[in-house]
Amino acid sequence: MNLTLILSLIIIGLLAGILSGFMGVGGGVVMIPLMLLFLGYDQHQAQGLSLAVLAVPVTFVAAYTYHTGGHPINWKYALIIAACFVIGGYIGSKFAVRIDQGVLKKIFATILVIAAIKLFFGK
């Protein structure tokens, strides 16, 4: 690993962490596009690395900060959603690895654009 790569990894991690704690986004919205741009990863590699990073329970600290900051989190709901997220992640990854990278990129970009338009023009 050279210094440029290490700095790119640090920047991607920090941006994803800051935006995750600030707005609840990180993996798909921040890390994947940055990995495509700065690391030269293909869509499958970026999605896989994003999932590997998210496997570490680092977001618990951010969620706990919200909880202790006067915004209570229903931990039972979180556990149910997390368990289903693991199952859904497994199913989704089985589909994703079988899809051509070009098609996967287009699906990913379309979802980001739709979400951005909805957020921008929504109430």
A tleap script that builds the chain and sets N, CA, C and O, in Angstrom:
source leaprc.protein.ff14SB
mol = sequence {
  NMET ASN LEU THR LEU ILE LEU SER LEU ILE
  ILE ILE GLY LEU LEU ALA GLY ILE LEU SER
  GLY PHE MET GLY VAL GLY GLY GLY VAL VAL
  MET ILE PRO LEU MET LEU LEU PHE LEU GLY
  TYR ASP GLN HIE GLN ALA GLN GLY LEU SER
  LEU ALA VAL LEU ALA VAL PRO VAL THR PHE
  VAL ALA ALA TYR THR TYR HIE THR GLY GLY
  HIE PRO ILE ASN TRP LYS TYR ALA LEU ILE
  ILE ALA ALA CYS PHE VAL ILE GLY GLY TYR
  ILE GLY SER LYS PHE ALA VAL ARG ILE ASP
  GLN GLY VAL LEU LYS LYS ILE PHE ALA THR
  ILE LEU VAL ILE ALA ALA ILE LYS LEU PHE
  PHE GLY CLYS
}
set mol.1.N position { 0.844 -1.186 0.000 }
set mol.1.CA position { 0.000 0.000 0.000 }
set mol.1.C position { 0.883 1.242 0.000 }
set mol.1.O position { 1.827 1.361 0.781 }
set mol.2.N position { 0.549 2.155 -0.894 }
set mol.2.CA position { 1.301 3.403 -0.915 }
set mol.2.C position { 0.541 4.484 -0.143 }
set mol.2.O position { -0.604 4.278 0.262 }
set mol.3.N position { 1.173 5.615 0.055 }
set mol.3.CA position { 0.598 6.695 0.851 }
set mol.3.C position { -0.694 7.230 0.241 }
set mol.3.O position { -1.635 7.541 0.970 }
set mol.4.N position { -0.752 7.341 -1.077 }
set mol.4.CA position { -1.961 7.836 -1.742 }
set mol.4.C position { -3.146 6.914 -1.473 }
set mol.4.O position { -4.249 7.379 -1.185 }
set mol.5.N position { -2.917 5.617 -1.566 }
set mol.5.CA position { -3.979 4.649 -1.295 }
set mol.5.C position { -4.430 4.739 0.160 }
set mol.5.O position { -5.628 4.744 0.441 }
set mol.6.N position { -3.486 4.808 1.072 }
set mol.6.CA position { -3.821 4.907 2.499 }
set mol.6.C position { -4.632 6.170 2.775 }
set mol.6.O position { -5.620 6.126 3.508 }
set mol.7.N position { -4.220 7.298 2.190 }
set mol.7.CA position { -4.965 8.549 2.376 }
set mol.7.C position { -6.360 8.459 1.766 }
set mol.7.O position { -7.319 8.966 2.347 }
set mol.8.N position { -6.485 7.820 0.605 }
set mol.8.CA position { -7.801 7.633 -0.015 }
set mol.8.C position { -8.716 6.812 0.892 }
set mol.8.O position { -9.886 7.148 1.074 }
set mol.9.N position { -8.175 5.741 1.453 }
set mol.9.CA position { -8.963 4.895 2.357 }
set mol.9.C position { -9.393 5.668 3.604 }
set mol.9.O position { -10.529 5.540 4.061 }
set mol.10.N position { -8.479 6.466 4.149 }
set mol.10.CA position { -8.798 7.273 5.330 }
set mol.10.C position { -9.894 8.289 5.011 }
set mol.10.O position { -10.834 8.455 5.788 }
set mol.11.N position { -9.775 8.966 3.874 }
set mol.11.CA position { -10.773 9.974 3.479 }
set mol.11.C position { -12.143 9.323 3.253 }
set mol.11.O position { -13.163 9.846 3.700 }
set mol.12.N position { -12.160 8.191 2.564 }
set mol.12.CA position { -13.425 7.490 2.331 }
set mol.12.C position { -14.058 7.098 3.664 }
set mol.12.O position { -15.255 7.299 3.868 }
set mol.13.N position { -13.273 6.549 4.552 }
set mol.13.CA position { -13.783 6.138 5.860 }
set mol.13.C position { -14.301 7.301 6.680 }
set mol.13.O position { -15.373 7.217 7.280 }
set mol.14.N position { -13.540 8.388 6.708 }
set mol.14.CA position { -13.963 9.562 7.476 }
set mol.14.C position { -15.234 10.184 6.899 }
set mol.14.O position { -16.165 10.494 7.642 }
set mol.15.N position { -15.275 10.368 5.583 }
set mol.15.CA position { -16.475 10.947 4.966 }
set mol.15.C position { -17.701 10.071 5.206 }
set mol.15.O position { -18.775 10.573 5.539 }
set mol.16.N position { -17.539 8.773 5.038 }
set mol.16.CA position { -18.665 7.861 5.254 }
set mol.16.C position { -19.107 7.896 6.715 }
set mol.16.O position { -20.304 7.893 7.004 }
set mol.17.N position { -18.156 7.930 7.620 }
set mol.17.CA position { -18.492 7.984 9.047 }
set mol.17.C position { -19.161 9.282 9.436 }
set mol.17.O position { -20.166 9.281 10.147 }
set mol.18.N position { -18.609 10.394 8.972 }
set mol.18.CA position { -19.180 11.708 9.305 }
set mol.18.C position { -20.596 11.819 8.736 }
set mol.18.O position { -21.520 12.218 9.444 }
set mol.19.N position { -20.767 11.469 7.466 }
set mol.19.CA position { -22.087 11.575 6.854 }
set mol.19.C position { -23.064 10.552 7.419 }
set mol.19.O position { -24.266 10.813 7.472 }
set mol.20.N position { -22.572 9.406 7.838 }
set mol.20.CA position { -23.427 8.411 8.471 }
set mol.20.C position { -23.950 8.936 9.801 }
set mol.20.O position { -25.142 8.828 10.089 }
set mol.21.N position { -23.072 9.496 10.601 }
set mol.21.CA position { -23.495 10.057 11.876 }
set mol.21.C position { -24.347 11.299 11.722 }
set mol.21.O position { -25.250 11.538 12.523 }
set mol.22.N position { -24.067 12.092 10.698 }
set mol.22.CA position { -24.757 13.366 10.492 }
set mol.22.C position { -26.114 13.189 9.820 }
set mol.22.O position { -27.093 13.818 10.222 }
set mol.23.N position { -26.178 12.324 8.783 }
set mol.23.CA position { -27.406 12.199 8.004 }
set mol.23.C position { -27.923 10.772 7.887 }
set mol.23.O position { -28.954 10.550 7.251 }
set mol.24.N position { -27.246 9.809 8.474 }
set mol.24.CA position { -27.721 8.435 8.387 }
set mol.24.C position { -27.377 7.742 7.082 }
set mol.24.O position { -27.961 6.706 6.762 }
set mol.25.N position { -26.432 8.298 6.316 }
set mol.25.CA position { -25.993 7.668 5.070 }
set mol.25.C position { -24.512 7.359 5.169 }
set mol.25.O position { -23.805 7.974 5.967 }
set mol.26.N position { -24.047 6.448 4.398 }
set mol.26.CA position { -22.621 6.136 4.451 }
set mol.26.C position { -22.211 5.128 3.407 }
set mol.26.O position { -21.520 5.473 2.448 }
set mol.27.N position { -22.626 3.885 3.577 }
set mol.27.CA position { -22.177 2.815 2.698 }
set mol.27.C position { -22.497 3.029 1.238 }
set mol.27.O position { -21.606 3.293 0.431 }
set mol.28.N position { -23.754 2.916 0.899 }
set mol.28.CA position { -24.148 2.995 -0.501 }
set mol.28.C position { -24.035 4.366 -1.098 }
set mol.28.O position { -23.653 4.514 -2.259 }
set mol.29.N position { -24.360 5.368 -0.326 }
set mol.29.CA position { -24.418 6.722 -0.866 }
set mol.29.C position { -23.045 7.382 -0.922 }
set mol.29.O position { -22.786 8.188 -1.815 }
set mol.30.N position { -22.179 7.058 0.001 }
set mol.30.CA position { -20.883 7.728 0.079 }
set mol.30.C position { -19.731 6.813 -0.336 }
set mol.30.O position { -18.984 7.128 -1.262 }
set mol.31.N position { -19.594 5.697 0.344 }
set mol.31.CA position { -18.426 4.849 0.124 }
set mol.31.C position { -18.356 4.262 -1.283 }
set mol.31.O position { -17.297 4.281 -1.910 }
set mol.32.N position { -19.464 3.748 -1.777 }
set mol.32.CA position { -19.420 3.089 -3.089 }
set mol.32.C position { -18.998 4.063 -4.190 }
set mol.32.O position { -18.074 3.753 -4.942 }
set mol.33.N position { -19.642 5.232 -4.311 }
set mol.33.CA position { -19.172 6.161 -5.359 }
set mol.33.C position { -17.704 6.570 -5.183 }
set mol.33.O position { -16.976 6.682 -6.169 }
set mol.34.N position { -17.265 6.792 -3.941 }
set mol.34.CA position { -15.870 7.181 -3.717 }
set mol.34.C position { -14.904 6.057 -4.073 }
set mol.34.O position { -13.819 6.318 -4.594 }
set mol.35.N position { -15.282 4.820 -3.801 }
set mol.35.CA position { -14.423 3.685 -4.167 }
set mol.35.C position { -14.332 3.542 -5.683 }
set mol.35.O position { -13.280 3.196 -6.221 }
set mol.36.N position { -15.445 3.810 -6.364 }
set mol.36.CA position { -15.418 3.755 -7.832 }
set mol.36.C position { -14.492 4.827 -8.390 }
set mol.36.O position { -13.721 4.573 -9.316 }
set mol.37.N position { -14.575 6.034 -7.817 }
set mol.37.CA position { -13.789 7.164 -8.323 }
set mol.37.C position { -12.323 7.109 -7.913 }
set mol.37.O position { -11.436 7.258 -8.755 }
set mol.38.N position { -12.061 6.896 -6.622 }
set mol.38.CA position { -10.693 7.034 -6.123 }
set mol.38.C position { -9.888 5.745 -6.086 }
set mol.38.O position { -8.662 5.776 -6.187 }
set mol.39.N position { -10.566 4.616 -5.941 }
set mol.39.CA position { -9.834 3.355 -5.868 }
set mol.39.C position { -9.862 2.581 -7.178 }
set mol.39.O position { -9.141 1.596 -7.335 }
set mol.40.N position { -10.691 3.023 -8.116 }
set mol.40.CA position { -10.783 2.331 -9.393 }
set mol.40.C position { -11.477 0.988 -9.291 }
set mol.40.O position { -11.308 0.131 -10.159 }
set mol.41.N position { -12.259 0.796 -8.234 }
set mol.41.CA position { -12.972 -0.462 -8.058 }
set mol.41.C position { -14.095 -0.573 -9.073 }
set mol.41.O position { -14.607 0.434 -9.562 }
set mol.42.N position { -14.475 -1.807 -9.384 }
set mol.42.CA position { -15.687 -1.985 -10.167 }
set mol.42.C position { -16.862 -2.025 -9.187 }
set mol.42.O position { -16.662 -2.051 -7.972 }
set mol.43.N position { -18.073 -2.030 -9.715 }
set mol.43.CA position { -19.267 -1.939 -8.873 }
set mol.43.C position { -19.346 -3.076 -7.861 }
set mol.43.O position { -19.679 -2.850 -6.698 }
set mol.44.N position { -19.042 -4.292 -8.296 }
set mol.44.CA position { -19.105 -5.438 -7.390 }
set mol.44.C position { -18.086 -5.299 -6.251 }
set mol.44.O position { -18.413 -5.553 -5.092 }
set mol.45.N position { -16.869 -4.901 -6.577 }
set mol.45.CA position { -15.840 -4.740 -5.549 }
set mol.45.C position { -16.242 -3.672 -4.540 }
set mol.45.O position { -16.100 -3.865 -3.333 }
set mol.46.N position { -16.744 -2.548 -5.036 }
set mol.46.CA position { -17.128 -1.438 -4.147 }
set mol.46.C position { -18.273 -1.849 -3.228 }
set mol.46.O position { -18.250 -1.545 -2.035 }
set mol.47.N position { -19.270 -2.535 -3.772 }
set mol.47.CA position { -20.387 -2.968 -2.949 }
set mol.47.C position { -19.938 -3.985 -1.901 }
set mol.47.O position { -20.375 -3.933 -0.752 }
set mol.48.N position { -19.075 -4.900 -2.298 }
set mol.48.CA position { -18.567 -5.904 -1.359 }
set mol.48.C position { -17.750 -5.280 -0.241 }
set mol.48.O position { -17.898 -5.654 0.922 }
set mol.49.N position { -16.883 -4.324 -0.589 }
set mol.49.CA position { -16.069 -3.675 0.440 }
set mol.49.C position { -16.936 -2.832 1.365 }
set mol.49.O position { -16.700 -2.795 2.573 }
set mol.50.N position { -17.934 -2.157 0.812 }
set mol.50.CA position { -18.851 -1.374 1.632 }
set mol.50.C position { -19.543 -2.268 2.656 }
set mol.50.O position { -19.659 -1.902 3.825 }
set mol.51.N position { -19.998 -3.433 2.221 }
set mol.51.CA position { -20.644 -4.369 3.145 }
set mol.51.C position { -19.664 -4.882 4.193 }
set mol.51.O position { -20.033 -5.058 5.355 }
set mol.52.N position { -18.416 -5.124 3.791 }
set mol.52.CA position { -17.409 -5.586 4.753 }
set mol.52.C position { -17.157 -4.535 5.829 }
set mol.52.O position { -17.017 -4.862 7.008 }
set mol.53.N position { -17.100 -3.270 5.414 }
set mol.53.CA position { -16.891 -2.183 6.370 }
set mol.53.C position { -18.076 -2.089 7.326 }
set mol.53.O position { -17.902 -1.918 8.533 }
set mol.54.N position { -19.272 -2.201 6.777 }
set mol.54.CA position { -20.472 -2.077 7.604 }
set mol.54.C position { -20.658 -3.274 8.529 }
set mol.54.O position { -21.425 -3.196 9.489 }
set mol.55.N position { -19.975 -4.370 8.259 }
set mol.55.CA position { -20.074 -5.541 9.122 }
set mol.55.C position { -19.518 -5.247 10.514 }
set mol.55.O position { -19.928 -5.870 11.493 }
set mol.56.N position { -18.604 -4.315 10.599 }
set mol.56.CA position { -18.051 -3.912 11.893 }
set mol.56.C position { -19.100 -3.027 12.567 }
set mol.56.O position { -19.602 -2.091 11.945 }
set mol.57.N position { -19.430 -3.302 13.804 }
set mol.57.CA position { -20.518 -2.553 14.455 }
set mol.57.C position { -20.140 -1.129 14.880 }
set mol.57.O position { -20.432 -0.715 16.002 }
set mol.58.N position { -19.501 -0.394 13.993 }
set mol.58.CA position { -19.084 0.970 14.326 }
set mol.58.C position { -20.257 1.932 14.422 }
set mol.58.O position { -20.177 2.932 15.136 }
set mol.59.N position { -21.335 1.650 13.722 }
set mol.59.CA position { -22.458 2.588 13.753 }
set mol.59.C position { -23.215 2.541 15.065 }
set mol.59.O position { -24.035 3.418 15.333 }
set mol.60.N position { -22.957 1.539 15.884 }
set mol.60.CA position { -23.616 1.491 17.191 }
set mol.60.C position { -23.289 2.737 18.008 }
set mol.60.O position { -24.153 3.284 18.693 }
set mol.61.N position { -22.041 3.177 17.932 }
set mol.61.CA position { -21.633 4.370 18.682 }
set mol.61.C position { -22.424 5.593 18.218 }
set mol.61.O position { -22.870 6.390 19.043 }
set mol.62.N position { -22.601 5.744 16.913 }
set mol.62.CA position { -23.375 6.872 16.398 }
set mol.62.C position { -24.839 6.757 16.822 }
set mol.62.O position { -25.444 7.747 17.234 }
set mol.63.N position { -25.408 5.558 16.724 }
set mol.63.CA position { -26.804 5.357 17.139 }
set mol.63.C position { -26.961 5.645 18.631 }
set mol.63.O position { -27.941 6.264 19.046 }
set mol.64.N position { -26.017 5.207 19.421 }
set mol.64.CA position { -26.064 5.447 20.869 }
set mol.64.C position { -25.987 6.942 21.175 }
set mol.64.O position { -26.616 7.414 22.122 }
set mol.65.N position { -25.225 7.679 20.389 }
set mol.65.CA position { -25.135 9.131 20.568 }
set mol.65.C position { -26.501 9.771 20.332 }
set mol.65.O position { -26.910 10.656 21.083 }
set mol.66.N position { -27.203 9.328 19.296 }
set mol.66.CA position { -28.561 9.830 19.066 }
set mol.66.C position { -29.457 9.482 20.256 }
set mol.66.O position { -30.218 10.319 20.744 }
set mol.67.N position { -29.353 8.242 20.708 }
set mol.67.CA position { -30.187 7.763 21.814 }
set mol.67.C position { -29.957 8.589 23.083 }
set mol.67.O position { -30.910 9.018 23.733 }
set mol.68.N position { -28.701 8.804 23.423 }
set mol.68.CA position { -28.398 9.566 24.641 }
set mol.68.C position { -28.563 11.067 24.436 }
set mol.68.O position { -28.598 11.821 25.409 }
set mol.69.N position { -28.665 11.507 23.193 }
set mol.69.CA position { -28.845 12.929 22.894 }
set mol.69.C position { -30.310 13.347 22.900 }
set mol.69.O position { -30.647 14.423 22.405 }
set mol.70.N position { -31.179 12.514 23.453 }
set mol.70.CA position { -32.583 12.884 23.561 }
set mol.70.C position { -33.455 12.394 22.432 }
set mol.70.O position { -34.600 12.828 22.304 }
set mol.71.N position { -32.940 11.496 21.607 }
set mol.71.CA position { -33.703 10.925 20.494 }
set mol.71.C position { -33.733 9.411 20.677 }
set mol.71.O position { -32.991 8.683 20.017 }
set mol.72.N position { -34.605 8.940 21.585 }
set mol.72.CA position { -34.596 7.521 21.955 }
set mol.72.C position { -34.767 6.584 20.766 }
set mol.72.O position { -35.557 6.842 19.858 }
set mol.73.N position { -34.026 5.515 20.793 }
set mol.73.CA position { -34.084 4.489 19.751 }
set mol.73.C position { -34.770 3.271 20.338 }
set mol.73.O position { -34.450 2.849 21.449 }
set mol.74.N position { -35.706 2.706 19.603 }
set mol.74.CA position { -36.356 1.474 20.030 }
set mol.74.C position { -35.419 0.324 19.644 }
set mol.74.O position { -35.393 -0.110 18.492 }
set mol.75.N position { -34.665 -0.153 20.611 }
set mol.75.CA position { -33.635 -1.165 20.352 }
set mol.75.C position { -34.239 -2.492 19.906 }
set mol.75.O position { -33.598 -3.230 19.158 }
set mol.76.N position { -35.455 -2.814 20.344 }
set mol.76.CA position { -36.116 -4.046 19.875 }
set mol.76.C position { -36.384 -3.962 18.377 }
set mol.76.O position { -36.138 -4.915 17.637 }
set mol.77.N position { -36.890 -2.815 17.941 }
set mol.77.CA position { -37.122 -2.620 16.510 }
set mol.77.C position { -35.807 -2.715 15.751 }
set mol.77.O position { -35.729 -3.331 14.688 }
set mol.78.N position { -34.777 -2.093 16.315 }
set mol.78.CA position { -33.465 -2.108 15.659 }
set mol.78.C position { -32.950 -3.537 15.498 }
set mol.78.O position { -32.399 -3.875 14.451 }
set mol.79.N position { -33.119 -4.375 16.514 }
set mol.79.CA position { -32.651 -5.761 16.430 }
set mol.79.C position { -33.421 -6.557 15.381 }
set mol.79.O position { -32.835 -7.347 14.641 }
set mol.80.N position { -34.743 -6.348 15.320 }
set mol.80.CA position { -35.545 -7.058 14.322 }
set mol.80.C position { -35.130 -6.633 12.912 }
set mol.80.O position { -34.932 -7.470 12.032 }
set mol.81.N position { -35.003 -5.313 12.714 }
set mol.81.CA position { -34.596 -4.814 11.399 }
set mol.81.C position { -33.193 -5.306 11.059 }
set mol.81.O position { -32.935 -5.688 9.917 }
set mol.82.N position { -32.277 -5.301 12.040 }
set mol.82.CA position { -30.901 -5.746 11.800 }
set mol.82.C position { -30.860 -7.221 11.400 }
set mol.82.O position { -30.124 -7.594 10.487 }
set mol.83.N position { -31.644 -8.058 12.076 }
set mol.83.CA position { -31.671 -9.484 11.731 }
set mol.83.C position { -32.188 -9.675 10.305 }
set mol.83.O position { -31.641 -10.465 9.536 }
set mol.84.N position { -33.240 -8.946 9.967 }
set mol.84.CA position { -33.784 -9.043 8.607 }
set mol.84.C position { -32.825 -8.438 7.591 }
set mol.84.O position { -32.755 -8.891 6.448 }
set mol.85.N position { -32.087 -7.412 8.009 }
set mol.85.CA position { -31.080 -6.802 7.140 }
set mol.85.C position { -30.011 -7.828 6.770 }
set mol.85.O position { -29.567 -7.874 5.623 }
set mol.86.N position { -29.602 -8.641 7.723 }
set mol.86.CA position { -28.598 -9.680 7.455 }
set mol.86.C position { -29.141 -10.675 6.435 }
set mol.86.O position { -28.447 -11.037 5.484 }
set mol.87.N position { -30.374 -11.112 6.633 }
set mol.87.CA position { -30.985 -12.059 5.701 }
set mol.87.C position { -31.147 -11.414 4.318 }
set mol.87.O position { -30.810 -12.019 3.300 }
set mol.88.N position { -31.667 -10.182 4.296 }
set mol.88.CA position { -31.846 -9.468 3.032 }
set mol.88.C position { -30.522 -9.203 2.334 }
set mol.88.O position { -30.435 -9.278 1.108 }
set mol.89.N position { -29.489 -8.892 3.117 }
set mol.89.CA position { -28.165 -8.668 2.543 }
set mol.89.C position { -27.624 -9.915 1.860 }
set mol.89.O position { -27.004 -9.843 0.799 }
set mol.90.N position { -27.868 -11.053 2.486 }
set mol.90.CA position { -27.433 -12.318 1.886 }
set mol.90.C position { -28.166 -12.570 0.566 }
set mol.90.O position { -27.547 -12.911 -0.442 }
set mol.91.N position { -29.487 -12.398 0.584 }
set mol.91.CA position { -30.282 -12.618 -0.622 }
set mol.91.C position { -29.882 -11.627 -1.721 }
set mol.91.O position { -29.687 -12.014 -2.873 }
set mol.92.N position { -29.762 -10.347 -1.354 }
set mol.92.CA position { -29.388 -9.321 -2.328 }
set mol.92.C position { -28.019 -9.562 -2.928 }
set mol.92.O position { -27.815 -9.354 -4.124 }
set mol.93.N position { -27.071 -10.004 -2.097 }
set mol.93.CA position { -25.721 -10.251 -2.617 }
set mol.93.C position { -25.705 -11.422 -3.583 }
set mol.93.O position { -24.921 -11.429 -4.532 }
set mol.94.N position { -26.559 -12.414 -3.355 }
set mol.94.CA position { -26.655 -13.550 -4.278 }
set mol.94.C position { -27.104 -13.083 -5.661 }
set mol.94.O position { -26.609 -13.570 -6.678 }
set mol.95.N position { -28.052 -12.129 -5.694 }
set mol.95.CA position { -28.495 -11.557 -6.973 }
set mol.95.C position { -27.402 -10.691 -7.594 }
set mol.95.O position { -27.115 -10.799 -8.787 }
set mol.96.N position { -26.796 -9.832 -6.776 }
set mol.96.CA position { -25.845 -8.842 -7.283 }
set mol.96.C position { -24.635 -9.473 -7.958 }
set mol.96.O position { -24.187 -8.989 -8.998 }
set mol.97.N position { -24.103 -10.545 -7.385 }
set mol.97.CA position { -22.902 -11.144 -7.965 }
set mol.97.C position { -23.173 -11.814 -9.307 }
set mol.97.O position { -22.241 -12.126 -10.048 }
set mol.98.N position { -24.436 -12.033 -9.617 }
set mol.98.CA position { -24.800 -12.665 -10.896 }
set mol.98.C position { -25.156 -11.651 -11.979 }
set mol.98.O position { -25.348 -12.019 -13.138 }
set mol.99.N position { -25.245 -10.382 -11.605 }
set mol.99.CA position { -25.620 -9.336 -12.550 }
set mol.99.C position { -24.358 -8.707 -13.133 }
set mol.99.O position { -23.382 -8.485 -12.417 }
set mol.100.N position { -24.383 -8.427 -14.414 }
set mol.100.CA position { -23.278 -7.749 -15.081 }
set mol.100.C position { -22.998 -6.403 -14.405 }
set mol.100.O position { -23.923 -5.693 -14.010 }
set mol.101.N position { -21.725 -6.068 -14.278 }
set mol.101.CA position { -21.335 -4.839 -13.591 }
set mol.101.C position { -21.989 -3.600 -14.200 }
set mol.101.O position { -22.427 -2.715 -13.466 }
set mol.102.N position { -22.061 -3.523 -15.519 }
set mol.102.CA position { -22.665 -2.367 -16.178 }
set mol.102.C position { -24.131 -2.195 -15.809 }
set mol.102.O position { -24.592 -1.081 -15.560 }
set mol.103.N position { -24.853 -3.297 -15.774 }
set mol.103.CA position { -26.269 -3.258 -15.389 }
set mol.103.C position { -26.394 -2.875 -13.919 }
set mol.103.O position { -27.246 -2.066 -13.551 }
set mol.104.N position { -25.545 -3.457 -13.086 }
set mol.104.CA position { -25.577 -3.162 -11.656 }
set mol.104.C position { -25.298 -1.682 -11.388 }
set mol.104.O position { -25.948 -1.071 -10.539 }
set mol.105.N position { -24.343 -1.111 -12.104 }
set mol.105.CA position { -24.045 0.317 -11.969 }
set mol.105.C position { -25.255 1.172 -12.320 }
set mol.105.O position { -25.564 2.145 -11.631 }
set mol.106.N position { -25.935 0.797 -13.401 }
set mol.106.CA position { -27.118 1.559 -13.832 }
set mol.106.C position { -28.249 1.464 -12.811 }
set mol.106.O position { -28.916 2.459 -12.530 }
set mol.107.N position { -28.465 0.286 -12.263 }
set mol.107.CA position { -29.487 0.120 -11.218 }
set mol.107.C position { -29.126 0.974 -10.009 }
set mol.107.O position { -29.979 1.677 -9.466 }
set mol.108.N position { -27.875 0.916 -9.590 }
set mol.108.CA position { -27.391 1.679 -8.438 }
set mol.108.C position { -27.566 3.177 -8.676 }
set mol.108.O position { -28.068 3.889 -7.806 }
set mol.109.N position { -27.158 3.653 -9.838 }
set mol.109.CA position { -27.264 5.081 -10.163 }
set mol.109.C position { -28.722 5.523 -10.216 }
set mol.109.O position { -29.059 6.611 -9.749 }
set mol.110.N position { -29.581 4.690 -10.778 }
set mol.110.CA position { -31.002 5.023 -10.866 }
set mol.110.C position { -31.608 5.183 -9.470 }
set mol.110.O position { -32.367 6.121 -9.227 }
set mol.111.N position { -31.280 4.280 -8.567 }
set mol.111.CA position { -31.793 4.370 -7.199 }
set mol.111.C position { -31.292 5.644 -6.520 }
set mol.111.O position { -32.057 6.313 -5.824 }
set mol.112.N position { -30.025 5.985 -6.713 }
set mol.112.CA position { -29.489 7.221 -6.125 }
set mol.112.C position { -30.185 8.461 -6.687 }
set mol.112.O position { -30.507 9.385 -5.940 }
set mol.113.N position { -30.418 8.481 -8.000 }
set mol.113.CA position { -31.070 9.636 -8.626 }
set mol.113.C position { -32.512 9.764 -8.134 }
set mol.113.O position { -32.954 10.863 -7.800 }
set mol.114.N position { -33.240 8.666 -8.087 }
set mol.114.CA position { -34.626 8.711 -7.606 }
set mol.114.C position { -34.668 9.197 -6.158 }
set mol.114.O position { -35.496 10.038 -5.805 }
set mol.115.N position { -33.778 8.669 -5.325 }
set mol.115.CA position { -33.741 9.106 -3.926 }
set mol.115.C position { -33.406 10.590 -3.824 }
set mol.115.O position { -34.004 11.310 -3.024 }
set mol.116.N position { -32.455 11.047 -4.628 }
set mol.116.CA position { -32.063 12.462 -4.592 }
set mol.116.C position { -33.218 13.363 -5.022 }
set mol.116.O position { -33.472 14.392 -4.395 }
set mol.117.N position { -33.909 12.984 -6.075 }
set mol.117.CA position { -35.038 13.789 -6.555 }
set mol.117.C position { -36.145 13.827 -5.504 }
set mol.117.O position { -36.717 14.883 -5.232 }
set mol.118.N position { -36.438 12.684 -4.923 }
set mol.118.CA position { -37.479 12.619 -3.890 }
set mol.118.C position { -37.099 13.483 -2.686 }
set mol.118.O position { -37.939 14.212 -2.160 }
set mol.119.N position { -35.862 13.407 -2.254 }
set mol.119.CA position { -35.405 14.227 -1.127 }
set mol.119.C position { -35.424 15.705 -1.460 }
set mol.119.O position { -35.829 16.527 -0.637 }
set mol.120.N position { -34.989 16.046 -2.658 }
set mol.120.CA position { -34.885 17.447 -3.045 }
set mol.120.C position { -36.258 18.099 -3.186 }
set mol.120.O position { -36.464 19.223 -2.727 }
set mol.121.N position { -37.200 17.394 -3.823 }
set mol.121.CA position { -38.495 17.985 -4.109 }
set mol.121.C position { -39.581 17.585 -3.105 }
set mol.121.O position { -40.682 18.134 -3.141 }
set mol.122.N position { -39.287 16.645 -2.218 }
set mol.122.CA position { -40.283 16.194 -1.244 }
set mol.122.C position { -40.508 17.223 -0.138 }
set mol.122.O position { -39.764 18.193 0.007 }
set mol.123.N position { -41.550 16.975 0.623 }
set mol.123.CA position { -41.899 17.890 1.718 }
set mol.123.C position { -40.976 17.709 2.896 }
set mol.123.O position { -41.122 18.396 3.907 }
savepdb mol mol.pdb
quit
